[in-house]
Amino acid sequence: MLHPSYADLINVVNSGVEEGEDPVVSSRYSIVMATSKRARQIIAGDDELVDGRGKKPLSVAVEELNQGKIQILTDEFAEEAEEDAEPETEVSEAEGAQESAVAAGTEAAQEADAADGE
């Protein structure tokens, strides 16, 4: 079982949303994409914002999100925040999805090239 739960993480992420506004995230998918992107940043060498000794990068990313050390940005705020803040403290939901799509497209192209060469 994941601790904290997805519901807890969604509540943490949406805690700054005022009544009547759309929530930042409303699904587990958004949480998964954001934490996986942050885990990739940690693997690439970004500093951990919580004590991560003995923990896997994904566990560190979940803990960072739960403690409010990172934020998930909506599309409209992602561009504004890139100019104003450090990149390792923010995760854009759309960017994570785009990276996945780009990676999948690259792998498919490599497999097609390999098949053509045989």
N, C-alpha and C positions, 0 to 999 in steps of 0.2 A: 504494500500500500504506500502511496506517495504521501509524504508528510512534508510540507503542508498539502492539503488537498487542493484539487483544481478550483473548487468553490472558494476556498480561502485565498488563493492567489488571484482569482478574478476580483474578489472583494478588495484586496490590497491595491490592485492596479486601478480599479474604478473608484477608489476612495476620494480622489480629488475632483470627481465629476459632480457638478452642481445639479440639483433637481431640475428635470426637464431637458437636460442635455443628453445626447447619445452617449452610451458608455464607450470607453476606450476599447474594451474587449467584451465579447459576449459568448465566446466559445473556448473550449479546451484547445482547439487548433491554434488559436492566436497565442495562447500561453506556450504551447509546444514549439511553435515557430520562433517566438522571441527568445525562449531559453536556449534553444538549439543554436541560434545565431550567436548569442552571448557565449555559449560554451566554445564555439569555433573561434571566437575572438580570444578567449582565454588560452586555448590550445596554440593559437598563433603568437602568443607572447604578451598579451595585454595583462596588466596587473589585476589581481583578484581584489575585490572590494570588501571581502569578508575573509575570515580565517579559513583557508582551504586545505590545510595540512591533512593529508590522508584521504581527501575526497576527490572524486572524479570531477572533471570540468562541468558536467551537466548538473551535478549536485550543488556545486558552487554557484552556478548561474541561477538555480532555483532559490537558493538561500539569499542571493543578492536581490532577486525580485521580491521575495517575501519580506525582506527588511527595508525595501524601498530604496535601495542603493542604485537601482537601474529603473528606467521608465520605458514603457511601450508607447511609442508615438503613433498617432493617427497620420494618415497621408498628408493632411493639410498642415500639420505642425512639424512634420519631419524635415521639410526644407528649411523652415525658420530656425529650428533647433540646431541644425547642422552648423549654421553660421555662428550661433551663440554659445554652444557648449562643447565639452570634450566628447569625441565619438565613442569612447569605450563605456560611457555611462548611459547611453541611450540605444535603444533597439527599435527599429522601425519594422512594424509588422509587414508592410508591403515589401520592404527591402529583403527581408528573410525569404518571402515567397518568391521574389524575383531571382534571388541567388539560387534557390532550389531549382527553379525552372531553367536557369542558365546552365547549371551544373548538369541537369538531366539532358539538356539539349547537346551539351558538349560530349557527354558520354555516348549518346546515340550516334553522333557524328563520327566519333572515334571507332565505334563498333562497325558502322557502315564502311568506313575507310578500310578497316581490317578485313571485312568480308570481301571488298572489292580487290584487295591485294592477293587473296588466296586463289 
